[in-house]
Amino acid sequence: MSERLHLNLFTMNSVEHVSPGSWTYPGDQSVRYTDRDYWTEVARTAERGGFDAVFFADVRGIYDVYGDDRDTAVERAVQTPANDPQLVVPAMAEVTDDLGFAVTRSTTYTHPYQLAREFSTLDHLTDGRIAINVVTSYLESAAANLGLEERMDKETRYDRADEFLDVCYALWEDSWEDDAVKRDRSARRYTDPAKVHSIDHEGEHFSVPGPHGCEPSPQRTPVIYQAGSSDRGREFAAANAEAVFASQPTEEGVREYMRDVKSRAADHGRDPESLRFFIGVVPIVGETEAAAQAKHERYTEHVDVEATLALLSGFLDMDLSTLDPDQRVEHIETDAIQGTMNAFTTSQPDRDWTVREVAQFCGLGTTSPTIVGTPEDVADELQYWHEEVGVHGFNIKEVVRPNSLRDFVDLVVPELRERGLVPPADEPTVGSTLRERLLGEGRARLRDDHPARR
Ligand SMILES: Cc1cc2nc3c(=O)[nH]c(=O)nc-3n(C[C@H](O)[C@H](O)[C@H](O)COP(=O)(O)O)c2cc1C
């Protein structure tokens, strides 16, 4: 694989995302997450570095599994407080021309008619630069706040997610014909009503007659991102996702995940080569090897192990405070995030991890590999994953904000450009929409082999 690689900045509209404790690093700017200026600076820097998108994680509920209360999560800012990511997108789009925005939304706690409208609006406002990362949520505390007595089990969440997307697809793709909008002032005819259709959806979870309330936007359906890792999650990704996140930390785990999801995609009648696979990485870069190692040591000193355990307890739905730190991690099937569990068990069958080792490893970017080195070292590693393993791109995880992003853009991206892996800064972007950036010129709309189009 020699074509260019894709880059997402993986972040969250909160003090801490996946490097608990790093907000205490001298000079870290994470506490400015409430400022519009912080996000417009992030957008400008990411665009300057040739990133395809800023990818916002998001969570509902509070990490109250650890110690069976919420105090650690609240005190140590474990993805709490967190503001709504969707609402900062228009400000970021305003200061950029090409950068995309992927926003995480849960199908468990919203209604498809409402969500379809929000994303059509965002697609219009960004001129087709929007993606949705579809998740089903995992924290029990979210359910209680959003009208459920208890969290739905994973199967039910994915059943609902399947139907949820069916409704959205019908609203986005089938409700308004391309030439429905006439804007004919003299005839007082904005829209031809014969070209606007009901969707008449009657299902187990939703009843939505339609039509969609928005006129077609540049991409119609936003680019679909997904990160499912359980059996059902992989099936959901294979059926729907255009960009898929393989969260396994090892090469063999990533290879197995891609093989499996591609073969499932083929079973859904999709061209498996049209899926774009991303892995998370945590680059820690210095101008020299010694500078990079010293930075890594300083960052590690700021890892908050207690907060990391609180975060992982939520990911795994298991109170890690009750375990002996030197106890070996045993595989379980979890109703929360299976990928986090698999990362240290099924993905690494030859290694035994203790609870303490997992907490230390996950303090910098959770399950993703850390790449410490010079710009050339980091570029070598990314190039290897891209050309030898076959991943299409990377979710770049920050440790210190905004230093991690700036280091990557100022030190690594020039090296990637030198190697032809990121286009030169002055080269016009492919197409004007995010989907074209990922799939190629002229592909602003969903491919014909996507289930939503068939
Ligand atoms: C890289 C990655 C990012 C994720 N981001 C989020 C997120 O921001 N919010 C969320 O609620 N779930 C997130 N998840 C969870 C899932 O998308 C999924 O809903 C969850 O993993 C449960 O399904 P699974 O066990 O099939 O993976 C993420 C998972 C991975 C691997």
The ligand as an SDF file (V2000), in Angstrom:
LIG
                    3D

 31 33  0  0  0  0  0  0  0  0999 V2000
  -11.1490    3.6240   19.7040 C   0  0  0  0  0  0  0  0  0  0  0  0
  -12.4710    3.5640   20.4230 C   0  0  0  0  0  0  0  0  0  0  0  0
  -13.1410    4.7460   20.6920 C   0  0  0  0  0  0  0  0  0  0  0  0
  -14.3680    4.7380   21.3400 C   0  0  0  0  0  0  0  0  0  0  0  0
  -14.9600    5.9110   21.6420 N   0  0  0  0  0  0  0  0  0  0  0  0
  -16.0980    5.9000   22.3510 C   0  0  0  0  0  0  0  0  0  0  0  0
  -16.6730    7.1040   22.7640 C   0  0  0  0  0  0  0  0  0  0  0  0
  -16.1490    8.1830   22.5230 O   0  0  0  0  0  0  0  0  0  0  0  0
  -17.8300    7.0580   23.4580 N   0  0  0  0  0  0  0  0  0  0  0  0
  -18.4590    5.8720   23.7510 C   0  0  0  0  0  0  0  0  0  0  0  0
  -19.5330    5.9020   24.3650 O   0  0  0  0  0  0  0  0  0  0  0  0
  -17.9190    4.6970   23.3620 N   0  0  0  0  0  0  0  0  0  0  0  0
  -16.7580    4.6930   22.6930 C   0  0  0  0  0  0  0  0  0  0  0  0
  -16.1960    3.5190   22.3400 N   0  0  0  0  0  0  0  0  0  0  0  0
  -16.9670    2.2930   22.6140 C   0  0  0  0  0  0  0  0  0  0  0  0
  -17.5640    1.6400   21.3950 C   0  0  0  0  0  0  0  0  0  0  0  0
  -17.6520    2.2840   20.2360 O   0  0  0  0  0  0  0  0  0  0  0  0
  -18.6180    0.5820   21.6240 C   0  0  0  0  0  0  0  0  0  0  0  0
  -19.8660    1.1520   21.8110 O   0  0  0  0  0  0  0  0  0  0  0  0
  -18.2340   -0.2100   22.8010 C   0  0  0  0  0  0  0  0  0  0  0  0
  -16.9430   -0.6120   22.5790 O   0  0  0  0  0  0  0  0  0  0  0  0
  -19.1350   -1.4090   23.0680 C   0  0  0  0  0  0  0  0  0  0  0  0
  -19.1160   -2.3030   22.0250 O   0  0  0  0  0  0  0  0  0  0  0  0
  -18.0120   -3.4200   21.7970 P   0  0  0  0  0  0  0  0  0  0  0  0
  -17.8640   -4.1950   23.0570 O   0  0  0  0  0  0  0  0  0  0  0  0
  -18.5800   -4.1570   20.6380 O   0  0  0  0  0  0  0  0  0  0  0  0
  -16.7470   -2.7180   21.4490 O   0  0  0  0  0  0  0  0  0  0  0  0
  -14.9600    3.5030   21.7180 C   0  0  0  0  0  0  0  0  0  0  0  0
  -14.2810    2.3060   21.4560 C   0  0  0  0  0  0  0  0  0  0  0  0
  -13.0470    2.3200   20.8350 C   0  0  0  0  0  0  0  0  0  0  0  0
  -12.3670    1.0240   20.6030 C   0  0  0  0  0  0  0  0  0  0  0  0
  1  2  1  0
  2  3  1  0
  2 30  2  0
  3  4  2  0
  4  5  1  0
  4 28  1  0
  5  6  2  0
  6  7  1  0
  6 13  1  0
  7  8  2  0
  7  9  1  0
  9 10  1  0
 10 11  2  0
 10 12  1  0
 12 13  2  0
 13 14  1  0
 14 15  1  0
 14 28  1  0
 15 16  1  0
 16 17  1  0
 16 18  1  0
 18 19  1  0
 18 20  1  0
 20 21  1  0
 20 22  1  0
 22 23  1  0
 23 24  1  0
 24 25  2  0
 24 26  1  0
 24 27  1  0
 28 29  2  0
 29 30  1  0
 30 31  1  0
M  END
$$$$
